[in-house]
Amino acid sequence: MSEGLVVVVRSLIGFFSLFIFARIIGKSQISQLTFFDYVLGITIGSMAASLATDLSSRAWPHWVALITWAALGYIMEKITVKWLYAAKVLEGEPVIVIMNGKIMENVLRKMNYRVTEIMGLLRNKGIFDANQVDFAILEPNGQLSVLQKPEYLPLTPKDMKMKASFSGISSELIYDGIIIEQNLRQLKKDEKWLRKELKKQGIKDVSEVFFASLNPAGSLYVDLYEDRLQNPVDIGDYKGPY
């Protein structure tokens, strides 16, 4: 059997083995990817690659190792679900990194986190001022859970005793300069209407548009290739090599 055919056969074995293992243990890894899960995934993937391309050794030892690591990962998942103490030891536990707007620097040093990393996670939550934070909790999977101070919480229609209208999900109309005609038809619109709306915003041609979407309320969002931003803000900590 030629080497090329051997690689194809071993690649098929590795591919479908990974597919089966991912179906068994993959959902929890995607939703709550801890450092251990990350390393486990890389290791299993590396074994599958060796199974496919390492022709200097037989395939079955690689496949046995692949099954063993996947089985151990599955067992560890079951243990952490059934035994909370094991989950605390193996996956860690939530820690408070900001309390009443004050950064807990001792906790950050213990967790090997920088303040800039925490501020980046806050910006991912739409918060650009740590003083607005009542509590910020660093979860075992690296996500940051934030509770804002009451005075900074957004005002909801329920607070105002107002009836809110359903906004729905936006549909893509243009992507990378190409009109998505199927979505236009679903919204009972046509290309003529779309070009007319673009002209209202000073856009002469669809090729200028990188992305455009329309929500059920009738609000059209348009993003151009050339956004023409004046004086973009740099939030870097120091001047880098670029």
TAQUI-V339617 format. One line per field, one symbol per residue. ss: DSSP state (h for helix, s for strand, l for the rest). phi: phi as a letter, one per 20 degrees, with the letter a starting at -180 (. if undefined). psi: psi as a letter, one per 40 degrees, with the letter a starting at -180 (. if undefined). Layout:
# TAQUI-V339617
ss: ???
phi: ???
psi: ???
This chain:
# TAQUI-V339617
ss: llhhhhhhhhhhhhhhhhhhhhhhhhhhhhhlllhhhhhhhhhhhhhhhhhhhlllllhhhhhhhhhhhhhhhhhhhhhhhhlhhhhhhhhlllsssssllsslhhhhhhhlllhhhhhhhhhhlllllhhhsssssslllllssssslhhhllllllllllllllllllsssssllsslhhhhhhllllhhhhhhhhhhlllllhhhsssssslllllsssssllllllllllllllllll
phi: .ffgffffffffffffffffffffdffffffceeffffffffffffffffgedeefcffffffffffffffffffffffffecffffffednbfcedcclmdfeffffffeldeffffffffffenddcffeeeccdeegenfdecdffgfdfffdgffeldeeefemdfdfdcclmdfeffffffelccffffffffffemdebfffeebbbcegfneedccefdelfelgeddffbfeed
psi: hiddddddddddddddddddddddeddddddggiddddddddddddddddddegeeiiddddddddddddddddddddddddhdddddddeaiiihehhfehhgddddddefiiddddddddddeehehdeehdhhhhideeihhhhiideeiihidddefihiihdahihhdhhfehhgddddddefiiddddddddddefhdideehdhiihideehhhhhidhefhhgihheidihae.
